[in-house]
Amino acid sequence: MKNILIIFVLSFIGCKAQQQIVPLEKSGIPVANTYYKDLDNEFAPYIGTWKGTFENKTFIITFTKFKGYNSLYEFYDDRLAGKYTMLDSNGNVLYSTYNLANEDAKVSSLGFVENTNHTKLRFQFSDLCIDGEIHISFNNIQKTQIYWKYFTYQEFVTDDSGCAPYNEMPRGEFVLTKQ
């Protein structure tokens, strides 16, 4: 009888510890020990390398999907990380974040925003120097172009602060084409 009780208790604890998998689009208010998974492949059209021109510079960003963890609310979710590089008009690298791990990427997805015209994917741009928000949406039905809009409520910091490369993040609106 004692063995049956021990097995019952262990199986109950095991059930409590199981991670619940929920579709990403139902994320809402986060629940601990839940995995908000991209079951419907909503991120698939965004994954890949995108390229555009902004103020005579070439901006290249690659989106990859990864499983992230939110330690504050103790949940997992699928996210897109954006690693990017900026080239001057001669093709010289001004800065690049391709060496960062997905978890440390300066551009990370926040989720989808629905409105009457189209769906936008929201990202955060985060750095020690400046934070901002990026909205991207498809610019054509083939999903080979995205419309990029980056904004921040902070003023840019001066070169004296050591933050100059991050002031180069394309602030404004332009179109990127899938490579």
OpenMM code with the backbone's topology and positions (N, CA, C; nanometers):
from openmm import Vec3, app, unit

residues = "MET LYS ASN ILE LEU ILE ILE PHE VAL LEU SER PHE ILE GLY CYS LYS ALA GLN GLN GLN ILE VAL PRO LEU GLU LYS SER GLY ILE PRO VAL ALA ASN THR TYR TYR LYS ASP LEU ASP ASN GLU PHE ALA PRO TYR ILE GLY THR TRP LYS GLY THR PHE GLU ASN LYS THR PHE ILE ILE THR PHE THR LYS PHE LYS GLY TYR ASN SER LEU TYR GLU PHE TYR ASP ASP ARG LEU ALA GLY LYS TYR THR MET LEU ASP SER ASN GLY ASN VAL LEU TYR SER THR TYR ASN LEU ALA ASN GLU ASP ALA LYS VAL SER SER LEU GLY PHE VAL GLU ASN THR ASN HIS THR LYS LEU ARG PHE GLN PHE SER ASP LEU CYS ILE ASP GLY GLU ILE HIS ILE SER PHE ASN ASN ILE GLN LYS THR GLN ILE TYR TRP LYS TYR PHE THR TYR GLN GLU PHE VAL THR ASP ASP SER GLY CYS ALA PRO TYR ASN GLU MET PRO ARG GLY GLU PHE VAL LEU THR LYS GLN".split()
positions = [
    Vec3(0.0825, -0.1190, 0.0000),
    Vec3(0.0000, 0.0000, 0.0000),
    Vec3(0.0869, 0.1253, 0.0000),
    Vec3(0.1965, 0.1195, 0.0747),
    Vec3(0.2875, 0.2331, 0.0825),
    Vec3(0.3469, 0.2642, -0.0555),
    Vec3(0.3817, 0.1579, -0.1317),
    Vec3(0.4374, 0.1765, -0.2663),
    Vec3(0.3363, 0.2409, -0.3601),
    Vec3(0.2095, 0.2036, -0.3477),
    Vec3(0.1045, 0.2621, -0.4313),
    Vec3(0.0895, 0.4102, -0.4000),
    Vec3(0.0955, 0.4454, -0.2747),
    Vec3(0.0856, 0.5850, -0.2335),
    Vec3(0.2031, 0.6655, -0.2880),
    Vec3(0.3227, 0.6113, -0.2817),
    Vec3(0.4414, 0.6804, -0.3337),
    Vec3(0.4288, 0.7002, -0.4851),
    Vec3(0.3846, 0.5987, -0.5566),
    Vec3(0.3674, 0.6093, -0.7021),
    Vec3(0.2619, 0.7150, -0.7341),
    Vec3(0.1511, 0.7175, -0.6590),
    Vec3(0.0468, 0.8163, -0.6808),
    Vec3(0.0996, 0.9573, -0.6610),
    Vec3(0.1715, 0.9792, -0.5533),
    Vec3(0.2262, 1.1119, -0.5234),
    Vec3(0.3257, 1.1537, -0.6317),
    Vec3(0.4143, 1.0656, -0.6727),
    Vec3(0.5130, 1.0971, -0.7762),
    Vec3(0.4465, 1.1261, -0.9100),
    Vec3(0.3433, 1.0512, -0.9444),
    Vec3(0.2749, 1.0760, -1.0715),
    Vec3(0.1986, 1.2084, -1.0663),
    Vec3(0.1442, 1.2439, -0.9502),
    Vec3(0.0749, 1.3720, -0.9349),
    Vec3(0.1736, 1.4869, -0.9512),
    Vec3(0.2892, 1.4759, -0.8893),
    Vec3(0.3924, 1.5794, -0.9023),
    Vec3(0.4376, 1.5888, -1.0475),
    Vec3(0.4534, 1.4743, -1.1131),
    Vec3(0.4933, 1.4720, -1.2538),
    Vec3(0.3915, 1.5409, -1.3425),
    Vec3(0.2640, 1.5217, -1.3142),
    Vec3(0.1588, 1.5869, -1.3922),
    Vec3(0.1610, 1.7372, -1.3728),
    Vec3(0.1843, 1.7817, -1.2519),
    Vec3(0.1884, 1.9245, -1.2229),
    Vec3(0.3063, 1.9909, -1.2930),
    Vec3(0.4160, 1.9180, -1.3093),
    Vec3(0.5369, 1.9748, -1.3670),
    Vec3(0.5340, 1.9754, -1.5194),
    Vec3(0.4385, 1.9038, -1.5815),
    Vec3(0.4329, 1.9001, -1.7272),
    Vec3(0.4046, 2.0384, -1.7826),
    Vec3(0.4719, 2.0664, -1.8899),
    Vec3(0.4562, 2.1957, -1.9539),
    Vec3(0.3344, 2.1924, -2.0458),
    Vec3(0.2490, 2.2915, -2.0337),
    Vec3(0.1326, 2.3017, -2.1200),
    Vec3(0.1738, 2.3734, -2.2476),
    Vec3(0.1362, 2.3175, -2.3631),
    Vec3(0.1665, 2.3806, -2.4917),
    Vec3(0.0409, 2.4465, -2.5440),
    Vec3(0.0538, 2.5747, -2.5770),
    Vec3(-0.0584, 2.6557, -2.6229),
    Vec3(-0.0167, 2.7220, -2.7547),
    Vec3(-0.1085, 2.7335, -2.8516),
    Vec3(-0.0729, 2.8020, -2.9759),
    Vec3(-0.0293, 2.9462, -2.9499),
    Vec3(0.0679, 2.9904, -3.0237),
    Vec3(0.1245, 3.1246, -3.0076),
    Vec3(0.0186, 3.2336, -3.0157),
    Vec3(-0.0777, 3.2191, -3.1060),
    Vec3(-0.1781, 3.3243, -3.1237),
    Vec3(-0.2717, 3.3380, -3.0039),
    Vec3(-0.2674, 3.2449, -2.9107),
    Vec3(-0.3513, 3.2522, -2.7915),
    Vec3(-0.2710, 3.2959, -2.6694),
    Vec3(-0.1613, 3.3649, -2.6922),
    Vec3(-0.0711, 3.3959, -2.5811),
    Vec3(-0.1377, 3.4785, -2.4711),
    Vec3(-0.2000, 3.5908, -2.5007),
    Vec3(-0.2676, 3.6706, -2.3983),
    Vec3(-0.1831, 3.6942, -2.2748),
    Vec3(-0.2445, 3.6843, -2.1570),
    Vec3(-0.1735, 3.7015, -2.0301),
    Vec3(-0.0922, 3.5755, -2.0044),
    Vec3(0.0396, 3.5901, -1.9818),
    Vec3(0.1241, 3.4717, -1.9665),
    Vec3(0.0895, 3.3877, -1.8440),
    Vec3(0.0984, 3.2566, -1.8611),
    Vec3(0.0736, 3.1608, -1.7538),
    Vec3(0.2024, 3.0827, -1.7315),
    Vec3(0.2430, 3.0722, -1.6064),
    Vec3(0.3664, 3.0008, -1.5727),
    Vec3(0.3616, 2.8571, -1.6230),
    Vec3(0.4773, 2.8052, -1.6594),
    Vec3(0.4959, 2.6681, -1.7044),
    Vec3(0.4173, 2.6377, -1.8323),
    Vec3(0.4008, 2.7405, -1.9173),
    Vec3(0.3323, 2.7243, -2.0447),
    Vec3(0.4323, 2.7535, -2.1560),
    Vec3(0.4171, 2.6821, -2.2661),
    Vec3(0.4986, 2.7050, -2.3846),
    Vec3(0.4058, 2.7559, -2.4939),
    Vec3(0.4207, 2.8831, -2.5312),
    Vec3(0.3435, 2.9435, -2.6384),
    Vec3(0.4176, 2.9149, -2.7685),
    Vec3(0.3727, 2.8107, -2.8371),
    Vec3(0.4443, 2.7549, -2.9519),
    Vec3(0.3809, 2.7996, -3.0838),
    Vec3(0.4634, 2.8225, -3.1812),
    Vec3(0.4188, 2.8605, -3.3149),
    Vec3(0.3685, 2.7367, -3.3891),
    Vec3(0.2568, 2.6828, -3.3450),
    Vec3(0.2009, 2.5592, -3.4012),
    Vec3(0.1502, 2.5777, -3.5441),
    Vec3(0.1054, 2.6974, -3.5776),
    Vec3(0.0492, 2.7241, -3.7107),
    Vec3(0.1511, 2.7860, -3.8057),
    Vec3(0.2779, 2.7852, -3.7672),
    Vec3(0.3863, 2.8399, -3.8500),
    Vec3(0.3611, 2.9841, -3.8948),
    Vec3(0.3100, 3.0646, -3.8029),
    Vec3(0.2857, 3.2057, -3.8333),
    Vec3(0.4154, 3.2814, -3.8609),
    Vec3(0.5248, 3.2366, -3.8013),
    Vec3(0.6531, 3.3045, -3.8197),
    Vec3(0.7214, 3.2679, -3.9515),
    Vec3(0.6806, 3.1566, -4.0128),
    Vec3(0.7502, 3.1042, -4.1313),
    Vec3(0.7734, 3.2080, -4.2414),
    Vec3(0.6738, 3.2892, -4.2790),
    Vec3(0.6979, 3.3842, -4.3884),
    Vec3(0.8038, 3.4912, -4.3551),
    Vec3(0.8266, 3.5166, -4.2289),
    Vec3(0.9220, 3.6200, -4.1873),
    Vec3(1.0654, 3.5677, -4.1801),
    Vec3(1.0805, 3.4359, -4.1618),
    Vec3(1.2130, 3.3774, -4.1415),
    Vec3(1.2946, 3.3895, -4.2697),
    Vec3(1.4182, 3.4338, -4.2527),
    Vec3(1.5077, 3.4492, -4.3669),
    Vec3(1.5779, 3.5830, -4.3618),
    Vec3(1.6457, 3.6144, -4.4710),
    Vec3(1.7242, 3.7379, -4.4791),
    Vec3(1.6511, 3.8389, -4.5667),
    Vec3(1.6469, 3.9622, -4.5175),
    Vec3(1.5783, 4.0731, -4.5824),
    Vec3(1.6778, 4.1864, -4.6026),
    Vec3(1.6616, 4.2597, -4.7132),
    Vec3(1.7577, 4.3648, -4.7470),
    Vec3(1.6836, 4.4879, -4.7984),
    Vec3(1.7302, 4.6055, -4.7555),
    Vec3(1.6708, 4.7297, -4.8028),
    Vec3(1.7706, 4.8435, -4.7960),
    Vec3(1.7327, 4.9553, -4.8573),
    Vec3(1.8179, 5.0739, -4.8582),
    Vec3(1.7529, 5.1814, -4.7735),
    Vec3(1.8345, 5.2414, -4.6886),
    Vec3(1.7879, 5.3468, -4.5996),
    Vec3(1.8954, 5.4550, -4.5953),
    Vec3(1.8600, 5.5757, -4.6425),
    Vec3(1.9529, 5.6891, -4.6428),
    Vec3(2.0892, 5.6520, -4.7025),
    Vec3(2.0875, 5.5940, -4.8220),
    Vec3(2.2078, 5.5534, -4.8965),
    Vec3(2.2910, 5.4472, -4.8265),
    Vec3(2.2333, 5.3775, -4.7311),
    Vec3(2.3006, 5.2669, -4.6639),
    Vec3(2.2190, 5.1408, -4.6897),
    Vec3(2.2861, 5.0267, -4.6856),
    Vec3(2.2182, 4.8987, -4.7046),
    Vec3(2.1988, 4.8342, -4.5685),
    Vec3(2.0736, 4.8026, -4.5387),
    Vec3(2.0375, 4.7379, -4.4134),
    Vec3(1.9980, 4.5949, -4.4453),
    Vec3(2.0627, 4.4986, -4.3782),
    Vec3(2.0341, 4.3562, -4.3977),
    Vec3(1.9996, 4.2968, -4.2615),
    Vec3(1.8873, 4.2274, -4.2551),
    Vec3(1.8458, 4.1648, -4.1299),
    Vec3(1.8018, 4.0209, -4.1582),
    Vec3(1.8402, 3.9312, -4.0683),
    Vec3(1.8014, 3.7909, -4.0790),
    Vec3(1.7189, 3.7535, -3.9574),
    Vec3(1.5977, 3.7043, -3.9827),
    Vec3(1.5086, 3.6603, -3.8763),
    Vec3(1.5176, 3.5088, -3.8628),
    Vec3(1.5370, 3.4621, -3.7406),
    Vec3(1.5362, 3.3190, -3.7105),
    Vec3(1.4436, 3.2944, -3.5923),
    Vec3(1.3816, 3.1779, -3.5914),
    Vec3(1.2905, 3.1421, -3.4816),
    Vec3(1.3677, 3.0654, -3.3751),
    Vec3(1.3374, 3.0947, -3.2499),
    Vec3(1.3975, 3.0215, -3.1393),
    Vec3(1.2992, 3.0158, -3.0234),
    Vec3(1.3248, 2.9239, -2.9311),
    Vec3(1.2417, 2.9085, -2.8125),
    Vec3(1.3025, 2.9934, -2.7015),
    Vec3(1.2279, 3.0946, -2.6591),
    Vec3(1.2751, 3.1845, -2.5537),
    Vec3(1.2133, 3.1511, -2.4196),
    Vec3(1.2704, 3.2065, -2.3156),
    Vec3(1.2191, 3.1855, -2.1801),
    Vec3(1.2047, 3.3196, -2.1105),
    Vec3(1.0889, 3.3426, -2.0507),
    Vec3(1.0641, 3.4629, -1.9735),
    Vec3(1.0766, 3.4253, -1.8259),
    Vec3(1.1855, 3.4672, -1.7631),
    Vec3(1.2107, 3.4279, -1.6242),
    Vec3(1.1197, 3.5019, -1.5259),
    Vec3(1.0696, 3.6181, -1.5632),
    Vec3(0.9808, 3.6927, -1.4748),
    Vec3(0.8473, 3.6199, -1.4574),
    Vec3(0.7884, 3.5770, -1.5684),
    Vec3(0.6585, 3.5084, -1.5635),
    Vec3(0.6703, 3.3574, -1.5791),
    Vec3(0.7921, 3.3088, -1.5965),
    Vec3(0.8227, 3.1658, -1.6028),
    Vec3(0.7455, 3.0922, -1.7123),
    Vec3(0.7551, 3.1423, -1.8346),
    Vec3(0.6942, 3.0734, -1.9474),
    Vec3(0.7918, 3.0736, -2.0647),
    Vec3(0.7681, 2.9820, -2.1591),
    Vec3(0.8449, 2.9736, -2.2821),
    Vec3(0.7584, 3.0232, -2.3963),
    Vec3(0.8234, 3.0740, -2.4998),
    Vec3(0.7497, 3.1099, -2.6201),
    Vec3(0.8430, 3.1083, -2.7402),
    Vec3(0.7839, 3.0834, -2.8565),
    Vec3(0.8603, 3.0935, -2.9791),
    Vec3(0.8733, 3.2418, -3.0114),
    Vec3(0.9920, 3.2793, -3.0539),
    Vec3(1.0206, 3.4189, -3.0861),
    Vec3(1.1017, 3.4253, -3.2139),
    Vec3(1.1030, 3.5429, -3.2707),
    Vec3(1.1927, 3.5700, -3.3812),
    Vec3(1.3025, 3.6614, -3.3301),
    Vec3(1.4252, 3.6277, -3.3636),
    Vec3(1.5393, 3.7136, -3.3342),
    Vec3(1.5824, 3.7758, -3.4655),
    Vec3(1.6159, 3.9029, -3.4605),
    Vec3(1.6646, 3.9717, -3.5792),
    Vec3(1.8094, 4.0124, -3.5597),
    Vec3(1.8959, 3.9558, -3.6418),
    Vec3(2.0371, 3.9949, -3.6401),
    Vec3(2.0621, 4.0723, -3.7685),
    Vec3(2.1324, 4.1836, -3.7564),
    Vec3(2.1412, 4.2742, -3.8697),
    Vec3(2.2814, 4.3307, -3.8886),
    Vec3(2.2980, 4.3883, -4.0061),
    Vec3(2.4209, 4.4600, -4.0383),
    Vec3(2.3827, 4.5829, -4.1204),
    Vec3(2.4632, 4.6872, -4.1099),
    Vec3(2.4440, 4.8088, -4.1878),
    Vec3(2.5714, 4.8329, -4.2670),
    Vec3(2.5556, 4.8531, -4.3973),
    Vec3(2.6687, 4.8794, -4.4856),
    Vec3(2.6611, 5.0227, -4.5366),
    Vec3(2.7757, 5.0883, -4.5493),
    Vec3(2.7752, 5.2218, -4.6080),
    Vec3(2.7601, 5.2099, -4.7591),
    Vec3(2.7604, 5.3224, -4.8301),
    Vec3(2.7373, 5.3207, -4.9742),
    Vec3(2.8489, 5.2496, -5.0516),
    Vec3(2.9643, 5.2290, -4.9885),
    Vec3(3.0745, 5.1561, -5.0519),
    Vec3(3.0764, 5.0083, -5.0146),
    Vec3(2.9809, 4.9631, -4.9348),
    Vec3(2.9745, 4.8228, -4.8951),
    Vec3(3.0539, 4.7898, -4.7702),
    Vec3(3.1067, 4.8909, -4.7017),
    Vec3(3.1810, 4.8688, -4.5770),
    Vec3(3.0839, 4.8488, -4.4612),
    Vec3(3.1147, 4.7554, -4.3737),
    Vec3(3.0290, 4.7277, -4.2584),
    Vec3(3.0428, 4.8402, -4.1563),
    Vec3(2.9300, 4.9051, -4.1271),
    Vec3(2.9281, 5.0083, -4.0230),
    Vec3(2.9125, 4.9433, -3.8862),
    Vec3(2.8278, 4.8440, -3.8790),
    Vec3(2.8104, 4.7647, -3.7574),
    Vec3(2.7317, 4.6402, -3.7907),
    Vec3(2.7427, 4.5409, -3.7046),
    Vec3(2.6749, 4.4140, -3.7266),
    Vec3(2.6457, 4.3480, -3.5927),
    Vec3(2.5329, 4.2784, -3.5846),
    Vec3(2.4981, 4.2039, -3.4633),
    Vec3(2.4881, 4.0541, -3.4919),
    Vec3(2.5402, 4.0102, -3.6051),
    Vec3(2.5322, 3.8686, -3.6410),
    Vec3(2.6090, 3.7779, -3.5452),
    Vec3(2.6994, 3.8338, -3.4678),
    Vec3(2.7774, 3.7524, -3.3733),
    Vec3(2.7031, 3.7248, -3.2426),
    Vec3(2.5874, 3.7848, -3.2206),
    Vec3(2.5121, 3.7671, -3.0960),
    Vec3(2.4296, 3.6382, -3.0978),
    Vec3(2.4106, 3.5795, -2.9806),
    Vec3(2.3199, 3.4652, -2.9666),
    Vec3(2.1763, 3.5145, -2.9850),
    Vec3(2.0860, 3.4258, -3.0253),
    Vec3(1.9457, 3.4647, -3.0441),
    Vec3(1.8877, 3.5326, -2.9206),
    Vec3(1.9194, 3.4810, -2.8038),
    Vec3(1.8667, 3.5359, -2.6787),
    Vec3(1.9168, 3.6778, -2.6529),
    Vec3(2.0300, 3.7137, -2.7131),
    Vec3(2.0897, 3.8460, -2.6925),
    Vec3(2.0666, 3.9404, -2.8094),
    Vec3(1.9906, 3.8973, -2.9078),
    Vec3(1.9671, 3.9800, -3.0263),
    Vec3(1.9035, 4.1120, -2.9858),
    Vec3(1.9430, 4.2180, -3.0521),
    Vec3(1.8905, 4.3517, -3.0221),
    Vec3(1.7472, 4.3684, -3.0725),
    Vec3(1.7071, 4.2847, -3.1694),
    Vec3(1.5712, 4.2879, -3.2240),
    Vec3(1.5048, 4.1555, -3.1892),
    Vec3(1.3934, 4.1613, -3.1150),
    Vec3(1.3241, 4.0413, -3.0695),
    Vec3(1.1730, 4.0619, -3.0825),
    Vec3(1.1028, 3.9590, -3.1300),
    Vec3(0.9591, 3.9713, -3.1537),
    Vec3(0.8815, 3.9854, -3.0230),
    Vec3(0.7763, 4.0654, -3.0316),
    Vec3(0.6840, 4.0852, -2.9186),
    Vec3(0.5493, 4.0203, -2.9442),
    Vec3(0.5115, 4.0048, -3.0685),
    Vec3(0.3833, 3.9439, -3.1015),
    Vec3(0.3151, 4.0157, -3.2157),
    Vec3(0.1982, 3.9661, -3.2502),
    Vec3(0.1236, 4.0197, -3.3629),
    Vec3(0.0236, 4.1243, -3.3167),
    Vec3(0.0000, 4.2228, -3.4033),
    Vec3(-0.1009, 4.3251, -3.3802),
    Vec3(-0.1955, 4.3194, -3.4991),
    Vec3(-0.3219, 4.3004, -3.4722),
    Vec3(-0.4223, 4.2950, -3.5791),
    Vec3(-0.4893, 4.4319, -3.5885),
    Vec3(-0.5131, 4.4755, -3.7108),
    Vec3(-0.5967, 4.5936, -3.7313),
    Vec3(-0.6817, 4.5698, -3.8555),
    Vec3(-0.7583, 4.6671, -3.8961),
    Vec3(-0.8528, 4.6448, -4.0049),
    Vec3(-0.7849, 4.6239, -4.1396),
    Vec3(-0.6663, 4.6775, -4.1579),
    Vec3(-0.5999, 4.6672, -4.2880),
    Vec3(-0.5144, 4.5423, -4.3030),
    Vec3(-0.4344, 4.5111, -4.2032),
    Vec3(-0.3423, 4.3984, -4.2131),
    Vec3(-0.2835, 4.3653, -4.0762),
    Vec3(-0.2118, 4.2556, -4.0727),
    Vec3(-0.1473, 4.2120, -3.9497),
    Vec3(-0.0046, 4.2654, -3.9478),
    Vec3(0.0364, 4.3153, -3.8346),
    Vec3(0.1732, 4.3617, -3.8166),
    Vec3(0.2403, 4.2746, -3.7122),
    Vec3(0.3669, 4.2537, -3.7295),
    Vec3(0.4465, 4.1838, -3.6297),
    Vec3(0.5265, 4.2898, -3.5559),
    Vec3(0.5150, 4.2909, -3.4236),
    Vec3(0.5843, 4.3894, -3.3409),
    Vec3(0.7142, 4.3301, -3.2881),
    Vec3(0.8168, 4.4142, -3.2860),
    Vec3(0.9468, 4.3776, -3.2317),
    Vec3(0.9896, 4.4856, -3.1352),
    Vec3(1.0768, 4.4489, -3.0475),
    Vec3(1.1422, 4.5495, -2.9649),
    Vec3(1.2870, 4.5585, -3.0088),
    Vec3(1.3382, 4.6797, -3.0085),
    Vec3(1.4809, 4.7009, -3.0281),
    Vec3(1.5314, 4.7456, -2.8933),
    Vec3(1.6263, 4.6736, -2.8387),
    Vec3(1.6706, 4.7037, -2.7041),
    Vec3(1.8222, 4.7010, -2.6971),
    Vec3(1.8739, 4.8035, -2.6354),
    Vec3(2.0166, 4.8152, -2.6147),
    Vec3(2.0368, 4.8973, -2.4880),
    Vec3(2.1553, 4.8975, -2.4383),
    Vec3(2.1840, 4.9779, -2.3199),
    Vec3(2.1641, 5.1259, -2.3477),
    Vec3(2.1783, 5.1650, -2.4726),
    Vec3(2.1750, 5.3062, -2.5076),
    Vec3(2.0353, 5.3574, -2.5416),
    Vec3(1.9563, 5.2773, -2.6116),
    Vec3(1.8278, 5.3258, -2.6598),
    Vec3(1.7339, 5.2071, -2.6838),
    Vec3(1.6063, 5.2276, -2.6629),
    Vec3(1.5049, 5.1254, -2.6880),
    Vec3(1.4073, 5.1788, -2.7912),
    Vec3(1.3431, 5.0899, -2.8620),
    Vec3(1.2441, 5.1315, -2.9596),
    Vec3(1.1532, 5.0172, -2.9953),
    Vec3(1.0603, 5.0447, -3.0845),
    Vec3(0.9663, 4.9434, -3.1292),
    Vec3(0.9660, 4.9412, -3.2810),
    Vec3(0.9582, 4.8221, -3.3362),
    Vec3(0.9583, 4.8027, -3.4807),
    Vec3(0.8290, 4.7320, -3.5184),
    Vec3(0.7626, 4.7825, -3.6200),
    Vec3(0.6447, 4.7158, -3.6752),
    Vec3(0.6791, 4.6769, -3.8177),
    Vec3(0.6548, 4.5515, -3.8517),
    Vec3(0.6730, 4.5095, -3.9902),
    Vec3(0.5446, 4.4437, -4.0382),
    Vec3(0.5163, 4.4630, -4.1654),
    Vec3(0.4006, 4.3995, -4.2277),
    Vec3(0.4360, 4.3718, -4.3725),
    Vec3(0.3685, 4.2746, -4.4300),
    Vec3(0.3982, 4.2410, -4.5690),
    Vec3(0.3481, 4.3501, -4.6615),
    Vec3(0.4299, 4.3797, -4.7606),
    Vec3(0.4019, 4.4869, -4.8552),
    Vec3(0.3398, 4.4346, -4.9846),
    Vec3(0.3429, 4.3011, -5.0030),
    Vec3(0.2834, 4.2430, -5.1231),
    Vec3(0.2251, 4.1058, -5.0893),
    Vec3(0.1392, 4.0568, -5.1766),
    Vec3(0.0688, 3.9310, -5.1510),
    Vec3(0.1625, 3.8104, -5.1544),
    Vec3(0.2735, 3.8197, -5.2279),
    Vec3(0.3700, 3.7097, -5.2361),
    Vec3(0.4547, 3.6978, -5.1092),
    Vec3(0.4463, 3.7969, -5.0233),
    Vec3(0.5220, 3.8030, -4.8971),
    Vec3(0.6732, 3.8013, -4.9222),
    Vec3(0.7132, 3.8765, -5.0243),
    Vec3(0.8555, 3.8899, -5.0550),
    Vec3(0.9089, 4.0280, -5.0174),
    Vec3(0.8185, 4.1164, -4.9736),
    Vec3(0.8595, 4.2489, -4.9274),
    Vec3(0.7880, 4.2795, -4.7964),
    Vec3(0.8636, 4.3422, -4.7063),
    Vec3(0.8025, 4.3878, -4.5820),
    Vec3(0.8225, 4.5382, -4.5678),
    Vec3(0.7244, 4.5982, -4.5080),
    Vec3(0.7276, 4.7401, -4.4764),
    Vec3(0.7787, 4.7506, -4.3334),
    Vec3(0.8842, 4.8255, -4.3121),
    Vec3(0.9537, 4.8380, -4.1841),
    Vec3(0.9275, 4.9766, -4.1272),
    Vec3(0.8879, 4.9839, -4.0033),
    Vec3(0.8703, 5.1122, -3.9359),
    Vec3(0.9308, 5.1006, -3.7968),
    Vec3(1.0348, 5.1796, -3.7728),
    Vec3(1.1023, 5.1804, -3.6426),
    Vec3(1.0850, 5.3171, -3.5799),
    Vec3(1.0487, 5.3163, -3.4530),
    Vec3(1.0375, 5.4428, -3.3806),
    Vec3(1.0790, 5.4231, -3.2363),
    Vec3(1.1177, 5.5327, -3.1769),
    Vec3(1.1548, 5.5330, -3.0362),
    Vec3(1.1047, 5.6627, -2.9752),
    Vec3(1.0800, 5.6590, -2.8487),
    Vec3(1.0351, 5.7791, -2.7787),
    Vec3(1.1515, 5.8505, -2.7126),
    Vec3(1.2714, 5.7974, -2.7316),
    Vec3(1.3902, 5.8563, -2.6728),
    Vec3(1.4635, 5.9388, -2.7779),
    Vec3(1.5370, 6.0357, -2.7324),
    Vec3(1.6238, 6.1093, -2.8220),
    Vec3(1.7487, 6.0266, -2.8447),
    Vec3(1.8107, 6.0446, -2.9607),
    Vec3(1.9365, 5.9773, -2.9847),
    Vec3(2.0416, 6.0327, -2.8908),
    Vec3(2.1343, 5.9478, -2.8549),
    Vec3(2.2409, 5.9890, -2.7636),
    Vec3(2.3609, 6.0347, -2.8440),
    Vec3(2.4457, 6.1111, -2.7823),
    Vec3(2.5602, 6.1678, -2.8536),
    Vec3(2.6711, 6.0660, -2.8710),
    Vec3(2.7589, 6.0925, -2.9645),
    Vec3(2.8730, 6.0042, -2.9898),
    Vec3(2.9631, 5.9934, -2.8669),
    Vec3(2.9637, 6.0941, -2.7804),
    Vec3(3.0481, 6.0927, -2.6609),
    Vec3(3.0120, 5.9791, -2.5660),
    Vec3(2.8901, 5.9291, -2.5756),
    Vec3(2.8442, 5.8261, -2.4819),
    Vec3(2.8882, 5.6854, -2.5207),
    Vec3(2.9440, 5.6699, -2.6400),
    Vec3(2.9821, 5.5364, -2.6862),
    Vec3(2.8657, 5.4599, -2.7472),
    Vec3(2.7555, 5.5268, -2.7755),
    Vec3(2.6361, 5.4619, -2.8290),
    Vec3(2.6163, 5.4866, -2.9779),
    Vec3(2.7106, 5.5495, -3.0427),
    Vec3(2.6932, 5.5905, -3.1818),
    Vec3(2.6459, 5.4798, -3.2750),
    Vec3(2.6990, 5.3573, -3.2708),
    Vec3(2.6520, 5.2577, -3.3666),
    Vec3(2.5021, 5.2305, -3.3554),
    Vec3(2.4467, 5.2391, -3.2360),
    Vec3(2.3064, 5.2063, -3.2185),
    Vec3(2.2167, 5.3190, -3.2657),
    Vec3(2.2719, 5.4377, -3.2782),
    Vec3(2.1964, 5.5471, -3.3377),
    Vec3(2.1783, 5.5248, -3.4872),
    Vec3(2.2506, 5.4311, -3.5433),
    Vec3(2.2424, 5.4015, -3.6855),
    Vec3(2.1235, 5.3116, -3.7198),
    Vec3(2.0543, 5.2543, -3.6189),
    Vec3(1.9372, 5.1706, -3.6476),
    Vec3(1.8432, 5.2529, -3.7348),
    Vec3(1.8010, 5.1988, -3.8489),
    Vec3(1.7144, 5.2751, -3.9392),
    Vec3(1.5875, 5.3231, -3.8693),
    Vec3(1.5873, 5.4474, -3.8331),
    Vec3(1.4734, 5.5089, -3.7643),
    Vec3(1.3836, 5.5717, -3.8688),
    Vec3(1.2692, 5.5142, -3.8876),
    Vec3(1.1769, 5.5624, -3.9890),
    Vec3(1.1115, 5.4464, -4.0603),
    Vec3(1.0786, 5.4674, -4.1871),
    Vec3(1.0034, 5.3701, -4.2642),
    Vec3(1.0730, 5.3414, -4.3966),
    Vec3(1.0769, 5.2145, -4.4354),
    Vec3(1.1288, 5.1763, -4.5667),
    Vec3(1.0875, 5.0319, -4.5951),
    Vec3(1.1230, 4.9836, -4.7134),
    Vec3(1.0816, 4.8509, -4.7580),
    Vec3(1.2043, 4.7594, -4.7651),
    Vec3(1.1862, 4.6366, -4.7182),
    Vec3(1.2900, 4.5333, -4.7268),
    Vec3(1.2411, 4.4228, -4.8190),
    Vec3(1.3326, 4.3649, -4.8962),
    Vec3(1.2992, 4.2576, -4.9889),
    Vec3(1.3666, 4.1289, -4.9426),
    Vec3(1.2920, 4.0187, -4.9504),
    Vec3(1.3465, 3.8888, -4.9086),
    Vec3(1.4543, 3.8444, -5.0067),
    Vec3(1.5633, 3.7963, -4.9531),
    Vec3(1.6777, 3.7532, -5.0352),
    Vec3(1.6710, 3.6044, -5.0642),
] * unit.nanometer
topology = app.Topology()
chain = topology.addChain("A")
for resn in residues:
    res = topology.addResidue(resn, chain)
    for name in ("N", "CA", "C"):
        topology.addAtom(name, app.Element.getBySymbol(name[0]), res)
